[in-house]
Amino acid sequence: MSLYWSDLVASLTPYVPGEQPRLPDLVKLNTNENPYPPSPRVLEAIRQEIGGGLRLYPDPEAARLKNAIARYYRVLPGQVFVGNGSDEVLGHAFQGLLKHDRPLLFPDISYSFYPVYCGLYGITQRTLALNDRFEIDVDDYLNAPDCGAVIFPNPNAPTGCLLPLAEIERLLAGKPDVAVVVDEAYIDFAGQESMSAIALVDRHPNLLVVQTLSKSRSLAGLRVGFAVGHASLIEALERIKNSFNSYPLDRLAIAGAVAAMEDHAYFESTRAAVIHSRERLVRDLSDLGFAVLPSAANFIFARHPDHDAGELASALRARSIIVRHFRQARIAQFLRISIGNDAQCAALTTALREIVGDPRNESP
Ligand SMILES: *Cc1c(COP(=O)(O)O)cnc(C)c1O
């Protein structure tokens, strides 16, 4: 606390990002980064952009990037907004679309940044409990007595569970008077076919879909996110952005992000590799007695019936493997484990086998 702080600053409870320790030989499975490097074309495009041109401001509209995203998703450039990571895009959505007199609804277990934005922007929030399979029940939202807007991640974080598009469409159709933001940070890992709710934006003017290049395109360090929705929702975000920072994406970020959206082959092969590793890891951990929620993301959410999750996380850390453990009601016995490359997944499985023992090797 300081004499110089505003009342707002004094009232904030900021988000705490997953730790980024810089230790050699660390198996880092705690922040859902992609284990594969960005596309070589991305690195080449960024190199090409380095030069005297950095003297000049970037395009405030980032038109090249909006066009590339619009081409990829077969929407109009006027239906696309881009920002400095999807966290910034979400922030603008909270301020510009989700703040109303009636409360913003989101799941009790979801992205822990949402309550932080509510605090920053003075938004009334109400959380609705996931069902006992840790799924979003759309009826809870449709039946909520008081609803100013809705946001949820899909797949949800940190559970990894996917809400089918038909259920999202039922919500959109049942609540046509409220904005619904679907945070698709992990949607590219849901399957080879696109499961994105972007397919619904032309039919539902209340839908904003937010995505990021941080996870499925291996660019967490470049900070690029985007939103797709009806042009009037996009205009709301542009009005906030142009009242806050006209140049959220720098020249290197625009060049790299365009190349990332255009390198289809690299994107398809790395996401297929992550999905494949996830399926194998689910089998291996299930064999060790873990219960693993069905994951459509680049992480899994797992618990062991006989071992405390906090103790498992510490035992893994002692072996230089870090995973995420949330000391939060309902999920305190779960670990969220990012999907690494094959060597990292194997190191995790080996360590957990040492810690919990292999039930198949135990005599009855
Ligand atoms: C990682 C993540 C984001 C933020 O991604 P950035 O684009 O890196 O800011 C947003 N929502 C969810 C649910 C995430 O897990």
The ligand as a Gaussian input file, in Angstrom:
#p B3LYP/6-31G(d) Opt

LIG

0 1
 C       -3.359000     -19.312000     -22.165000
 C       -4.766000     -18.827000     -22.065000
 C       -5.130000     -17.570000     -22.508000
 C       -4.138000     -16.475000     -22.804000
 O       -3.348000     -16.632000     -23.827000
 P       -2.393000     -15.461000     -24.342000
 O       -2.828000     -15.307000     -25.740000
 O       -1.033000     -16.016000     -24.185000
 O       -2.622000     -14.220000     -23.536000
 C       -6.459000     -17.220000     -22.513000
 N       -7.398000     -18.062000     -22.058000
 C       -7.087000     -19.272000     -21.574000
 C       -8.162000     -20.162000     -21.075000
 C       -5.759000     -19.687000     -21.557000
 O       -5.428000     -20.865000     -21.033000

